[in-house]
């Protein structure tokens, strides 16, 4: 069975994903997702705990909403939204 199908079917939209799980869902590397987080251009995230080592979590609904906001009809529309 496809791992992505397992993740999306098994996790309700209001559940939380680790960086690795969210990256796998988006088919990005965890480092790319970390970079997007630093730049403020990625999906919303939460920090569970205190300090630099606090676990980063993503709500599956937020990840899906962010991805849907990246939907375009043409390359010219993509360039206009930048």
Backbone as JSON Lines, residues from 0, in Angstrom:
{"i":0,"aa":"X","n":[0.84,-1.18,0.0],"ca":[0.0,0.0,0.0],"c":[0.88,1.25,0.0]}
{"i":1,"aa":"X","n":[0.46,2.25,-0.71],"ca":[1.19,3.51,-0.81],"c":[1.27,4.17,0.57]}
{"i":2,"aa":"X","n":[2.48,4.52,1.0],"ca":[2.68,5.14,2.33],"c":[1.91,6.44,2.47]}
{"i":3,"aa":"X","n":[1.86,7.26,1.4],"ca":[1.13,8.54,1.48],"c":[-0.36,8.29,1.7]}
{"i":4,"aa":"X","n":[-0.9,7.31,1.02],"ca":[-2.32,7.0,1.2],"c":[-2.57,6.57,2.64]}
{"i":5,"aa":"X","n":[-1.66,5.82,3.2],"ca":[-1.78,5.39,4.6],"c":[-1.78,6.59,5.53]}
{"i":6,"aa":"X","n":[-0.87,7.53,5.33],"ca":[-0.79,8.72,6.18],"c":[-2.08,9.53,6.09]}
{"i":7,"aa":"X","n":[-2.53,9.83,4.9],"ca":[-3.69,10.7,4.76],"c":[-4.98,10.02,5.17]}
{"i":8,"aa":"X","n":[-5.09,8.72,5.0],"ca":[-6.3,8.01,5.41],"c":[-6.33,7.77,6.91]}
{"i":9,"aa":"X","n":[-5.18,7.52,7.5],"ca":[-5.12,7.14,8.91],"c":[-5.15,8.33,9.86]}
{"i":10,"aa":"X","n":[-4.85,9.53,9.4],"ca":[-4.76,10.68,10.29],"c":[-5.9,11.65,10.01]}
{"i":11,"aa":"X","n":[-6.74,11.91,11.01],"ca":[-7.8,12.91,10.83],"c":[-7.19,14.28,10.55]}
{"i":12,"aa":"X","n":[-7.95,15.14,9.89],"ca":[-7.46,16.46,9.48],"c":[-7.0,17.31,10.65]}
{"i":13,"aa":"X","n":[-7.51,17.05,11.84],"ca":[-7.13,17.87,13.0],"c":[-6.0,17.25,13.82]}
{"i":14,"aa":"X","n":[-5.32,16.25,13.28],"ca":[-4.2,15.63,13.97],"c":[-2.9,16.29,13.54]}
{"i":15,"aa":"X","n":[-1.83,15.99,14.27],"ca":[-0.55,16.66,14.06],"c":[0.5,15.73,13.46]}
{"i":16,"aa":"X","n":[1.33,16.33,12.6],"ca":[2.4,15.62,11.92],"c":[3.74,16.18,12.37]}
{"i":17,"aa":"X","n":[4.75,15.34,12.45],"ca":[6.11,15.81,12.67],"c":[6.62,16.46,11.38]}
{"i":18,"aa":"X","n":[7.77,17.09,11.47],"ca":[8.37,17.67,10.26],"c":[8.6,16.6,9.2]}
{"i":19,"aa":"X","n":[9.1,15.46,9.6],"ca":[9.36,14.38,8.63],"c":[8.07,13.89,7.98]}
{"i":20,"aa":"X","n":[7.01,13.74,8.77],"ca":[5.72,13.28,8.23],"c":[5.11,14.33,7.3]}
{"i":21,"aa":"X","n":[5.17,15.59,7.7],"ca":[4.62,16.67,6.85],"c":[5.41,16.77,5.55]}
{"i":22,"aa":"X","n":[6.73,16.66,5.64],"ca":[7.57,16.7,4.44],"c":[7.23,15.54,3.52]}
{"i":23,"aa":"X","n":[7.04,14.37,4.07],"ca":[6.69,13.21,3.25],"c":[5.34,13.42,2.58]}
{"i":24,"aa":"X","n":[4.37,13.94,3.32],"ca":[3.05,14.22,2.76],"c":[3.17,15.19,1.58]}
{"i":25,"aa":"X","n":[4.0,16.23,1.73],"ca":[4.18,17.25,0.7],"c":[5.16,16.82,-0.39]}
{"i":26,"aa":"X","n":[5.83,15.7,-0.16],"ca":[6.87,15.2,-1.06],"c":[8.02,16.2,-1.22]}
{"i":27,"aa":"X","n":[8.38,16.76,-0.07],"ca":[9.53,17.66,0.05],"c":[10.51,17.01,1.0]}
{"i":28,"aa":"X","n":[11.73,17.5,1.02],"ca":[12.67,17.01,2.02],"c":[12.37,17.74,3.33]}
{"i":29,"aa":"X","n":[12.68,17.11,4.47],"ca":[12.51,17.82,5.74],"c":[13.3,19.12,5.79]}
{"i":30,"aa":"X","n":[14.47,19.15,5.18],"ca":[15.27,20.39,5.16],"c":[14.57,21.5,4.38]}
{"i":31,"aa":"X","n":[13.9,21.15,3.29],"ca":[13.16,22.16,2.54],"c":[12.03,22.71,3.39]}
{"i":32,"aa":"X","n":[11.32,21.83,4.09],"ca":[10.24,22.27,4.95],"c":[10.77,23.15,6.08]}
{"i":33,"aa":"X","n":[11.93,22.81,6.63],"ca":[12.57,23.64,7.66],"c":[12.91,25.02,7.1]}
{"i":34,"aa":"X","n":[13.44,25.06,5.88],"ca":[13.79,26.34,5.25],"c":[12.55,27.19,5.04]}
{"i":35,"aa":"X","n":[11.47,26.57,4.57],"ca":[10.22,27.3,4.38],"c":[9.71,27.86,5.7]}
{"i":36,"aa":"X","n":[9.9,27.11,6.77],"ca":[9.48,27.56,8.09],"c":[10.29,28.78,8.52]}
{"i":37,"aa":"X","n":[11.59,28.74,8.33],"ca":[12.46,29.87,8.68],"c":[12.09,31.11,7.87]}
{"i":38,"aa":"X","n":[11.82,30.91,6.57],"ca":[11.48,32.02,5.69],"c":[10.05,32.55,5.92]}
{"i":39,"aa":"X","n":[9.23,31.75,6.59],"ca":[7.85,32.14,6.82],"c":[6.96,31.93,5.62]}
{"i":40,"aa":"X","n":[7.38,31.04,4.71],"ca":[6.61,30.81,3.49],"c":[5.96,29.43,3.45]}
{"i":41,"aa":"X","n":[6.16,28.64,4.48],"ca":[5.61,27.29,4.52],"c":[4.28,27.24,5.27]}
{"i":42,"aa":"X","n":[3.8,26.04,5.52],"ca":[2.54,25.89,6.24],"c":[2.68,26.32,7.71]}
{"i":43,"aa":"X","n":[1.55,26.67,8.32],"ca":[1.54,27.03,9.74],"c":[2.07,25.85,10.55]}
{"i":44,"aa":"X","n":[2.73,26.15,11.65],"ca":[3.29,25.11,12.51],"c":[3.14,25.51,13.97]}
{"i":45,"aa":"X","n":[3.35,24.56,14.85],"ca":[3.32,24.79,16.29],"c":[4.59,24.24,16.9]}
{"i":46,"aa":"X","n":[4.97,24.77,18.05],"ca":[6.11,24.26,18.78],"c":[5.58,23.66,20.08]}
{"i":47,"aa":"X","n":[5.87,22.38,20.28],"ca":[5.46,21.69,21.49],"c":[6.65,21.64,22.44]}
{"i":48,"aa":"X","n":[6.63,22.47,23.45],"ca":[7.74,22.54,24.39],"c":[8.38,23.91,24.37]}
{"i":49,"aa":"X","n":[9.52,24.0,25.02],"ca":[10.21,25.28,25.12],"c":[11.59,25.19,24.5]}
{"i":50,"aa":"X","n":[12.08,26.33,24.08],"ca":[13.45,26.42,23.6],"c":[13.63,25.97,22.16]}
{"i":51,"aa":"X","n":[14.87,25.99,21.75],"ca":[15.22,25.66,20.37],"c":[14.93,24.2,20.02]}
{"i":52,"aa":"X","n":[14.94,23.32,21.01],"ca":[14.77,21.89,20.75],"c":[13.31,21.46,20.84]}
{"i":53,"aa":"X","n":[12.38,22.4,20.99],"ca":[10.96,22.05,21.07],"c":[10.53,21.38,19.77]}
{"i":54,"aa":"X","n":[9.69,20.38,19.89],"ca":[9.22,19.64,18.71],"c":[8.31,20.53,17.87]}
{"i":55,"aa":"X","n":[8.54,20.53,16.57],"ca":[7.7,21.26,15.63],"c":[6.62,20.3,15.15]}
{"i":56,"aa":"X","n":[5.38,20.76,15.17],"ca":[4.26,19.96,14.72],"c":[3.44,20.75,13.71]}
{"i":57,"aa":"X","n":[2.87,20.02,12.76],"ca":[2.01,20.61,11.73],"c":[0.65,19.95,11.81]}
{"i":58,"aa":"X","n":[-0.41,20.75,11.84],"ca":[-1.75,20.2,11.75],"c":[-1.99,19.82,10.29]}
{"i":59,"aa":"X","n":[-2.45,18.61,10.05],"ca":[-2.66,18.15,8.68],"c":[-3.57,19.1,7.92]}
{"i":60,"aa":"X","n":[-4.58,19.64,8.57],"ca":[-5.48,20.6,7.91],"c":[-4.71,21.83,7.43]}
{"i":61,"aa":"X","n":[-3.79,22.35,8.26],"ca":[-2.99,23.52,7.87],"c":[-2.07,23.2,6.69]}
{"i":62,"aa":"X","n":[-1.51,22.01,6.68],"ca":[-0.63,21.61,5.58],"c":[-1.44,21.53,4.29]}
{"i":63,"aa":"X","n":[-2.62,20.92,4.36],"ca":[-3.48,20.83,3.18],"c":[-3.92,22.21,2.7]}
{"i":64,"aa":"X","n":[-4.31,23.08,3.64],"ca":[-4.73,24.44,3.27],"c":[-3.6,25.2,2.59]}
{"i":65,"aa":"X","n":[-2.38,25.07,3.13],"ca":[-1.23,25.75,2.54],"c":[-1.0,25.25,1.11]}
{"i":66,"aa":"X","n":[-1.07,23.94,0.94],"ca":[-0.85,23.36,-0.37],"c":[-1.93,23.78,-1.36]}
{"i":67,"aa":"X","n":[-3.17,23.82,-0.93],"ca":[-4.26,24.25,-1.81],"c":[-4.09,25.71,-2.22]}
{"i":68,"aa":"X","n":[-3.46,26.51,-1.37],"ca":[-3.17,27.9,-1.72],"c":[-2.08,28.03,-2.77]}
{"i":69,"aa":"X","n":[-1.45,26.93,-3.11],"ca":[-0.39,26.89,-4.12],"c":[-0.92,26.33,-5.44]}
{"i":70,"aa":"X","n":[-2.2,26.4,-5.65],"ca":[-2.83,25.85,-6.84],"c":[-2.98,26.93,-7.9]}
{"i":71,"aa":"X","n":[-2.59,26.63,-9.14],"ca":[-2.6,27.61,-10.23],"c":[-3.24,26.99,-11.47]}
{"i":72,"aa":"X","n":[-3.79,27.84,-12.3],"ca":[-4.36,27.4,-13.57],"c":[-3.37,27.5,-14.71]}
{"i":73,"aa":"X","n":[-2.39,28.4,-14.58],"ca":[-1.4,28.56,-15.64],"c":[-0.09,29.06,-15.05]}
{"i":74,"aa":"X","n":[0.97,28.98,-15.82],"ca":[2.25,29.48,-15.35],"c":[2.24,30.99,-15.21]}
{"i":75,"aa":"X","n":[1.46,31.69,-16.02],"ca":[1.39,33.15,-15.89],"c":[0.72,33.53,-14.57]}
{"i":76,"aa":"X","n":[-0.25,32.76,-14.13],"ca":[-0.89,33.04,-12.84],"c":[0.11,32.81,-11.71]}
{"i":77,"aa":"X","n":[0.93,31.78,-11.84],"ca":[1.96,31.49,-10.83],"c":[2.93,32.65,-10.72]}
{"i":78,"aa":"X","n":[3.39,33.17,-11.86],"ca":[4.33,34.27,-11.84],"c":[3.72,35.53,-11.24]}
{"i":79,"aa":"X","n":[2.44,35.78,-11.49],"ca":[1.76,36.96,-10.98],"c":[1.64,36.89,-9.46]}
{"i":80,"aa":"X","n":[1.36,35.71,-8.91],"ca":[1.23,35.56,-7.46],"c":[2.59,35.5,-6.78]}
{"i":81,"aa":"X","n":[3.59,34.99,-7.53],"ca":[4.96,34.9,-7.04],"c":[5.03,34.16,-5.8]}
